[in-house]
Amino acid sequence: MEGAVIAVFAILGMVVASFLNVCIDRLPNNESLFFPPSHCPSCRHRLAVKDLIPVFSYLWLRGRCRYCRIHIPKRLLWVEIGTGALFAYLYWSYGLSAGLGITAGYGCLFIVLMVIDWERGLILNKIVYPSMIAAILIGIFLPGSISIFLLGNSLVLLPPGIAQAAIGGAIGLGISLLIVLVSRGGMGWGDVKMAALIGLVIGFPLVFFTLIMASIFGGLVAVGLLLLKKKKRKEAIPFGPALSLATIVTLLWGTNILNWYLGLF
């Protein structure tokens, strides 16, 4: 029975991912998320229900539009698979709880931010600012719904209480702002706002862990792209994907990783 419910949540995650892909495609272009209905961006043909079945439709059509045979971006498939796996894992971890809903919501948020910045080099205010308000409200009304653990002699909540969220947001903003001023362009202003959002979501002290991990991820990606000659040495590489990935990792396993690390000393 448990396995069947996990499978249901995996399917639910794939369905939600279809909407995330719509957000990724339309929000940067200031398009409505609901009108016109789903269509091929190349031939503009309206898609039938059989064309919109998550994962299955892509595989059945072999990654091509049914009507014009243009390639469908592989990103649609990977977002659906990744979000489905995320939802299944979260149900397995939290069951039906507030922690499941909050973490799934944040996971979807940072998947959208990650892909838009990777593809377009944009971190949209229309996503970041409302998300900041949501994080503050969650900090006020639902602190500690995901997990509670001890760090030294301090009790740390995730999601953080409003005080921890405010401190985390200030730290994320301050550190990223300092990097922008010192490096003179090493980080974009969108990354600054996103770091502040991450601080509100993760709170103090996990914001330090998240920013350090993002720097490691960003460095690894940069080296990999340079070695594969996908990017030139002086070409800008979006940092938002690294920030997003580090935040998702922190939401899922940050407490365990940090406690394991502290246990080494």
LUMNU-686220 format. One record per residue (C-alpha): chain; residue number from 1; x negated, y, z negated. Coordinates in nm, 3 decimals, always signed. Each point is the difference from the previous one (the first is absolute). Last residue first. Example, Ala and Ser with C-alpha at 12.3 -4.5 7.8 and 13.67 -1.06 7.14 Angstrom:
+------+--------+---------+---------+---------+
! bake ! lumvex !       u !       v !       w !
+------+--------+---------+---------+---------+
!    A !      2 !  -1.367 !  -0.106 !  -0.714 !
!    A !      1 !  +0.137 !  -0.344 !  -0.066 !
+------+--------+---------+---------+---------+
% end
This chain:
+------+--------+---------+---------+---------+
! bake ! lumvex !       u !       v !       w !
+------+--------+---------+---------+---------+
!    A !    265 !  -3.493 !  +1.723 !  -1.551 !
!    A !    264 !  +0.140 !  -0.248 !  +0.256 !
!    A !    263 !  +0.346 !  +0.028 !  -0.155 !
!    A !    262 !  +0.025 !  +0.354 !  +0.132 !
!    A !    261 !  -0.014 !  -0.133 !  +0.355 !
!    A !    260 !  +0.263 !  -0.268 !  -0.067 !
!    A !    259 !  +0.225 !  +0.262 !  -0.161 !
!    A !    258 !  -0.042 !  +0.224 !  +0.302 !
!    A !    257 !  +0.070 !  -0.278 !  +0.250 !
!    A !    256 !  +0.307 !  -0.121 !  -0.191 !
!    A !    255 !  +0.143 !  +0.351 !  -0.040 !
!    A !    254 !  -0.064 !  +0.086 !  +0.362 !
!    A !    253 !  +0.157 !  -0.314 !  +0.147 !
!    A !    252 !  +0.318 !  +0.094 !  +0.184 !
!    A !    251 !  +0.029 !  +0.375 !  -0.055 !
!    A !    250 !  -0.378 !  +0.040 !  +0.022 !
!    A !    249 !  -0.015 !  -0.194 !  +0.328 !
!    A !    248 !  +0.280 !  +0.216 !  +0.141 !
!    A !    247 !  -0.183 !  +0.316 !  -0.107 !
!    A !    246 !  -0.329 !  -0.118 !  +0.152 !
!    A !    245 !  +0.176 !  -0.076 !  +0.329 !
!    A !    244 !  +0.162 !  +0.345 !  +0.010 !
!    A !    243 !  -0.322 !  +0.187 !  -0.079 !
!    A !    242 !  -0.189 !  -0.203 !  +0.261 !
!    A !    241 !  +0.273 !  +0.067 !  +0.258 !
!    A !    240 !  +0.000 !  +0.373 !  -0.086 !
!    A !    239 !  -0.374 !  +0.040 !  +0.065 !
!    A !    238 !  +0.036 !  +0.048 !  +0.375 !
!    A !    237 !  -0.334 !  -0.030 !  +0.185 !
!    A !    236 !  -0.139 !  +0.316 !  +0.157 !
!    A !    235 !  -0.249 !  -0.041 !  +0.285 !
!    A !    234 !  -0.360 !  +0.094 !  -0.081 !
!    A !    233 !  -0.140 !  -0.354 !  +0.032 !
!    A !    232 !  +0.224 !  -0.104 !  +0.290 !
!    A !    231 !  +0.287 !  -0.238 !  -0.069 !
!    A !    230 !  +0.098 !  -0.341 !  +0.135 !
!    A !    229 !  -0.368 !  -0.084 !  +0.049 !
!    A !    228 !  +0.048 !  -0.333 !  -0.184 !
!    A !    227 !  -0.281 !  +0.100 !  -0.235 !
!    A !    226 !  +0.147 !  +0.348 !  -0.038 !
!    A !    225 !  +0.348 !  -0.138 !  -0.066 !
!    A !    224 !  -0.133 !  -0.242 !  -0.262 !
!    A !    223 !  -0.207 !  +0.267 !  -0.174 !
!    A !    222 !  +0.300 !  +0.232 !  -0.019 !
!    A !    221 !  +0.229 !  -0.278 !  -0.124 !
!    A !    220 !  -0.247 !  -0.098 !  -0.272 !
!    A !    219 !  -0.042 !  +0.361 !  -0.109 !
!    A !    218 !  +0.375 !  +0.059 !  -0.015 !
!    A !    217 !  +0.054 !  -0.316 !  -0.205 !
!    A !    216 !  -0.272 !  +0.102 !  -0.246 !
!    A !    215 !  +0.135 !  +0.355 !  -0.027 !
!    A !    214 !  +0.352 !  -0.137 !  -0.050 !
!    A !    213 !  -0.129 !  -0.223 !  -0.281 !
!    A !    212 !  -0.151 !  +0.301 !  -0.175 !
!    A !    211 !  +0.323 !  +0.196 !  +0.043 !
!    A !    210 !  +0.210 !  -0.288 !  -0.136 !
!    A !    209 !  -0.222 !  -0.064 !  -0.305 !
!    A !    208 !  +0.002 !  +0.370 !  -0.089 !
!    A !    207 !  +0.381 !  +0.014 !  +0.039 !
!    A !    206 !  +0.024 !  -0.295 !  -0.239 !
!    A !    205 !  -0.070 !  +0.231 !  -0.298 !
!    A !    204 !  +0.238 !  +0.187 !  +0.030 !
!    A !    203 !  +0.297 !  -0.036 !  +0.229 !
!    A !    202 !  +0.068 !  -0.239 !  +0.287 !
!    A !    201 !  +0.291 !  +0.178 !  +0.172 !
!    A !    200 !  -0.082 !  +0.355 !  -0.106 !
!    A !    199 !  -0.370 !  -0.052 !  +0.077 !
!    A !    198 !  +0.092 !  -0.148 !  +0.337 !
!    A !    197 !  +0.204 !  +0.309 !  +0.081 !
!    A !    196 !  -0.297 !  +0.223 !  -0.087 !
!    A !    195 !  -0.222 !  -0.214 !  +0.223 !
!    A !    194 !  +0.256 !  +0.041 !  +0.281 !
!    A !    193 !  -0.005 !  +0.376 !  -0.034 !
!    A !    192 !  -0.379 !  +0.001 !  +0.024 !
!    A !    191 !  +0.005 !  -0.248 !  +0.289 !
!    A !    190 !  +0.228 !  +0.237 !  +0.191 !
!    A !    189 !  -0.254 !  +0.273 !  -0.062 !
!    A !    188 !  -0.258 !  -0.204 !  +0.189 !
!    A !    187 !  -0.315 !  -0.156 !  -0.144 !
!    A !    186 !  -0.360 !  +0.045 !  +0.111 !
!    A !    185 !  +0.100 !  +0.342 !  +0.129 !
!    A !    184 !  -0.225 !  +0.232 !  -0.196 !
!    A !    183 !  -0.162 !  -0.275 !  -0.210 !
!    A !    182 !  -0.005 !  +0.201 !  -0.324 !
!    A !    181 !  +0.341 !  +0.166 !  +0.038 !
!    A !    180 !  +0.176 !  -0.312 !  +0.129 !
!    A !    179 !  -0.162 !  -0.223 !  -0.264 !
!    A !    178 !  +0.103 !  +0.242 !  -0.276 !
!    A !    177 !  +0.357 !  -0.004 !  +0.127 !
!    A !    176 !  -0.002 !  -0.380 !  -0.004 !
!    A !    175 !  -0.121 !  -0.010 !  -0.360 !
!    A !    174 !  +0.240 !  +0.269 !  -0.122 !
!    A !    173 !  +0.313 !  -0.129 !  +0.175 !
!    A !    172 !  -0.050 !  -0.359 !  -0.114 !
!    A !    171 !  -0.086 !  +0.118 !  -0.352 !
!    A !    170 !  +0.301 !  +0.232 !  -0.017 !
!    A !    169 !  +0.229 !  -0.276 !  +0.124 !
!    A !    168 !  -0.140 !  -0.244 !  -0.254 !
!    A !    167 !  +0.045 !  +0.250 !  -0.282 !
!    A !    166 !  +0.360 !  +0.065 !  +0.108 !
!    A !    165 !  +0.069 !  -0.374 !  +0.035 !
!    A !    164 !  -0.151 !  -0.074 !  -0.342 !
!    A !    163 !  +0.224 !  +0.266 !  -0.157 !
!    A !    162 !  +0.308 !  -0.111 !  +0.196 !
!    A !    161 !  -0.036 !  -0.361 !  -0.100 !
!    A !    160 !  -0.193 !  -0.218 !  +0.238 !
!    A !    159 !  +0.145 !  -0.259 !  +0.234 !
!    A !    158 !  -0.183 !  -0.192 !  -0.130 !
!    A !    157 !  -0.069 !  +0.072 !  -0.365 !
!    A !    156 !  -0.331 !  +0.014 !  -0.184 !
!    A !    155 !  -0.020 !  -0.037 !  -0.380 !
!    A !    154 !  -0.328 !  +0.133 !  -0.131 !
!    A !    153 !  -0.242 !  -0.173 !  -0.240 !
!    A !    152 !  -0.224 !  -0.139 !  +0.271 !
!    A !    151 !  +0.228 !  -0.037 !  +0.298 !
!    A !    150 !  +0.301 !  -0.200 !  -0.114 !
!    A !    149 !  +0.267 !  -0.115 !  +0.241 !
!    A !    148 !  +0.360 !  +0.071 !  +0.098 !
!    A !    147 !  +0.149 !  -0.100 !  +0.333 !
!    A !    146 !  +0.257 !  +0.088 !  +0.263 !
!    A !    145 !  +0.269 !  +0.198 !  -0.183 !
!    A !    144 !  -0.254 !  +0.190 !  -0.208 !
!    A !    143 !  +0.158 !  +0.341 !  +0.050 !
!    A !    142 !  +0.353 !  -0.001 !  +0.147 !
!    A !    141 !  +0.174 !  +0.333 !  -0.076 !
!    A !    140 !  -0.269 !  +0.268 !  -0.011 !
!    A !    139 !  -0.272 !  -0.168 !  +0.203 !
!    A !    138 !  +0.261 !  -0.114 !  +0.251 !
!    A !    137 !  +0.115 !  +0.362 !  +0.034 !
!    A !    136 !  -0.359 !  +0.117 !  +0.053 !
!    A !    135 !  -0.062 !  -0.270 !  +0.261 !
!    A !    134 !  +0.321 !  +0.098 !  +0.185 !
!    A !    133 !  -0.105 !  +0.366 !  +0.006 !
!    A !    132 !  -0.341 !  -0.096 !  +0.136 !
!    A !    131 !  +0.167 !  -0.220 !  +0.262 !
!    A !    130 !  +0.210 !  +0.296 !  +0.115 !
!    A !    129 !  -0.326 !  +0.195 !  +0.053 !
!    A !    128 !  -0.199 !  -0.275 !  +0.175 !
!    A !    127 !  +0.249 !  -0.113 !  +0.263 !
!    A !    126 !  +0.111 !  +0.334 !  +0.149 !
!    A !    125 !  -0.354 !  +0.124 !  -0.062 !
!    A !    124 !  -0.125 !  -0.248 !  +0.260 !
!    A !    123 !  -0.347 !  -0.149 !  -0.014 !
!    A !    122 !  -0.112 !  -0.003 !  +0.362 !
!    A !    121 !  -0.290 !  -0.156 !  +0.190 !
!    A !    120 !  +0.248 !  -0.146 !  +0.247 !
!    A !    119 !  -0.062 !  -0.376 !  +0.002 !
!    A !    118 !  -0.189 !  -0.050 !  -0.327 !
!    A !    117 !  +0.182 !  +0.284 !  -0.176 !
!    A !    116 !  +0.340 !  -0.134 !  +0.106 !
!    A !    115 !  -0.098 !  -0.356 !  -0.094 !
!    A !    114 !  -0.117 !  +0.076 !  -0.352 !
!    A !    113 !  +0.279 !  +0.244 !  -0.090 !
!    A !    112 !  +0.264 !  -0.253 !  +0.108 !
!    A !    111 !  -0.169 !  -0.284 !  -0.190 !
!    A !    110 !  -0.038 !  +0.236 !  -0.298 !
!    A !    109 !  +0.372 !  +0.064 !  -0.024 !
!    A !    108 !  +0.094 !  -0.364 !  +0.053 !
!    A !    107 !  -0.227 !  -0.106 !  -0.287 !
!    A !    106 !  +0.140 !  +0.277 !  -0.221 !
!    A !    105 !  +0.351 !  -0.127 !  +0.058 !
!    A !    104 !  -0.101 !  -0.363 !  -0.054 !
!    A !    103 !  -0.179 !  +0.097 !  -0.321 !
!    A !    102 !  +0.301 !  +0.188 !  -0.132 !
!    A !    101 !  +0.255 !  -0.265 !  +0.093 !
!    A !    100 !  -0.196 !  -0.295 !  -0.136 !
!    A !     99 !  -0.093 !  +0.184 !  -0.319 !
!    A !     98 !  +0.367 !  +0.081 !  -0.059 !
!    A !     97 !  +0.063 !  -0.372 !  -0.016 !
!    A !     96 !  +0.114 !  -0.302 !  +0.199 !
!    A !     95 !  -0.309 !  -0.219 !  -0.019 !
!    A !     94 !  -0.327 !  +0.179 !  -0.073 !
!    A !     93 !  -0.285 !  -0.202 !  +0.154 !
!    A !     92 !  +0.185 !  -0.238 !  +0.234 !
!    A !     91 !  +0.231 !  +0.285 !  +0.100 !
!    A !     90 !  -0.302 !  +0.220 !  +0.066 !
!    A !     89 !  -0.174 !  -0.269 !  +0.205 !
!    A !     88 !  +0.302 !  -0.051 !  +0.225 !
!    A !     87 !  +0.041 !  +0.375 !  +0.047 !
!    A !     86 !  -0.367 !  +0.045 !  +0.092 !
!    A !     85 !  -0.001 !  -0.296 !  +0.241 !
!    A !     84 !  +0.300 !  +0.145 !  +0.182 !
!    A !     83 !  -0.166 !  +0.342 !  +0.007 !
!    A !     82 !  -0.315 !  -0.146 !  +0.152 !
!    A !     81 !  +0.183 !  -0.208 !  +0.261 !
!    A !     80 !  +0.222 !  +0.289 !  +0.108 !
!    A !     79 !  -0.288 !  +0.251 !  +0.004 !
!    A !     78 !  -0.211 !  -0.248 !  +0.199 !
!    A !     77 !  +0.270 !  -0.056 !  +0.262 !
!    A !     76 !  +0.071 !  +0.368 !  +0.059 !
!    A !     75 !  -0.375 !  +0.072 !  +0.010 !
!    A !     74 !  -0.034 !  -0.234 !  +0.295 !
!    A !     73 !  +0.136 !  +0.279 !  +0.219 !
!    A !     72 !  +0.257 !  -0.134 !  +0.250 !
!    A !     71 !  -0.155 !  -0.057 !  +0.343 !
!    A !     70 !  +0.206 !  +0.121 !  +0.297 !
!    A !     69 !  +0.220 !  -0.271 !  +0.151 !
!    A !     68 !  +0.264 !  +0.256 !  +0.117 !
!    A !     67 !  +0.317 !  -0.164 !  -0.134 !
!    A !     66 !  -0.100 !  -0.265 !  -0.254 !
!    A !     65 !  -0.278 !  +0.222 !  -0.134 !
!    A !     64 !  -0.317 !  -0.203 !  -0.054 !
!    A !     63 !  -0.171 !  -0.154 !  -0.302 !
!    A !     62 !  +0.056 !  -0.359 !  +0.099 !
!    A !     61 !  +0.377 !  +0.057 !  +0.018 !
!    A !     60 !  +0.059 !  -0.289 !  -0.243 !
!    A !     59 !  -0.287 !  +0.114 !  -0.222 !
!    A !     58 !  +0.125 !  +0.358 !  -0.022 !
!    A !     57 !  +0.360 !  -0.112 !  -0.046 !
!    A !     56 !  -0.094 !  -0.242 !  -0.279 !
!    A !     55 !  -0.206 !  +0.254 !  -0.201 !
!    A !     54 !  +0.308 !  +0.200 !  -0.103 !
!    A !     53 !  +0.314 !  -0.062 !  +0.211 !
!    A !     52 !  +0.040 !  +0.320 !  +0.200 !
!    A !     51 !  +0.013 !  -0.123 !  +0.360 !
!    A !     50 !  +0.289 !  -0.238 !  -0.071 !
!    A !     49 !  +0.196 !  +0.296 !  -0.136 !
!    A !     48 !  -0.032 !  +0.175 !  +0.335 !
!    A !     47 !  -0.248 !  +0.277 !  +0.067 !
!    A !     46 !  +0.107 !  +0.314 !  +0.183 !
!    A !     45 !  -0.207 !  +0.052 !  +0.313 !
!    A !     44 !  -0.228 !  +0.304 !  -0.027 !
!    A !     43 !  -0.239 !  -0.150 !  +0.264 !
!    A !     42 !  -0.318 !  +0.080 !  -0.197 !
!    A !     41 !  +0.109 !  +0.071 !  -0.357 !
!    A !     40 !  +0.225 !  -0.310 !  +0.007 !
!    A !     39 !  +0.312 !  +0.076 !  -0.200 !
!    A !     38 !  +0.133 !  -0.006 !  -0.354 !
!    A !     37 !  +0.305 !  +0.225 !  -0.041 !
!    A !     36 !  -0.024 !  +0.371 !  +0.091 !
!    A !     35 !  +0.045 !  +0.107 !  -0.269 !
!    A !     34 !  -0.076 !  -0.161 !  -0.337 !
!    A !     33 !  -0.349 !  +0.106 !  -0.109 !
!    A !     32 !  +0.042 !  +0.337 !  +0.168 !
!    A !     31 !  -0.312 !  +0.130 !  +0.173 !
!    A !     30 !  -0.257 !  +0.241 !  -0.145 !
!    A !     29 !  -0.270 !  -0.161 !  +0.217 !
!    A !     28 !  -0.211 !  -0.113 !  -0.297 !
!    A !     27 !  +0.320 !  -0.141 !  -0.159 !
!    A !     26 !  +0.100 !  -0.207 !  +0.301 !
!    A !     25 !  -0.244 !  -0.286 !  +0.053 !
!    A !     24 !  -0.106 !  -0.063 !  -0.359 !
!    A !     23 !  +0.354 !  +0.044 !  -0.128 !
!    A !     22 !  +0.131 !  -0.247 !  +0.261 !
!    A !     21 !  -0.274 !  -0.242 !  -0.103 !
!    A !     20 !  +0.111 !  +0.036 !  -0.361 !
!    A !     19 !  +0.354 !  -0.085 !  +0.110 !
!    A !     18 !  -0.120 !  -0.326 !  +0.152 !
!    A !     17 !  -0.205 !  -0.052 !  -0.316 !
!    A !     16 !  +0.320 !  -0.007 !  -0.206 !
!    A !     15 !  +0.113 !  -0.301 !  +0.205 !
!    A !     14 !  -0.338 !  -0.167 !  -0.052 !
!    A !     13 !  +0.020 !  +0.064 !  -0.374 !
!    A !     12 !  +0.349 !  -0.152 !  -0.014 !
!    A !     11 !  -0.132 !  -0.309 !  +0.179 !
!    A !     10 !  -0.276 !  -0.035 !  -0.260 !
!    A !      9 !  +0.257 !  +0.061 !  -0.274 !
!    A !      8 !  +0.214 !  -0.285 !  +0.134 !
!    A !      7 !  -0.307 !  -0.225 !  +0.014 !
!    A !      6 !  -0.072 !  +0.078 !  -0.366 !
!    A !      5 !  +0.360 !  -0.090 !  -0.081 !
!    A !      4 !  -0.037 !  -0.333 !  +0.182 !
!    A !      3 !  -0.323 !  -0.078 !  -0.184 !
!    A !      2 !  +0.168 !  +0.062 !  -0.336 !
!    A !      1 !  +0.282 !  -0.239 !  +0.091 !
+------+--------+---------+---------+---------+
% end
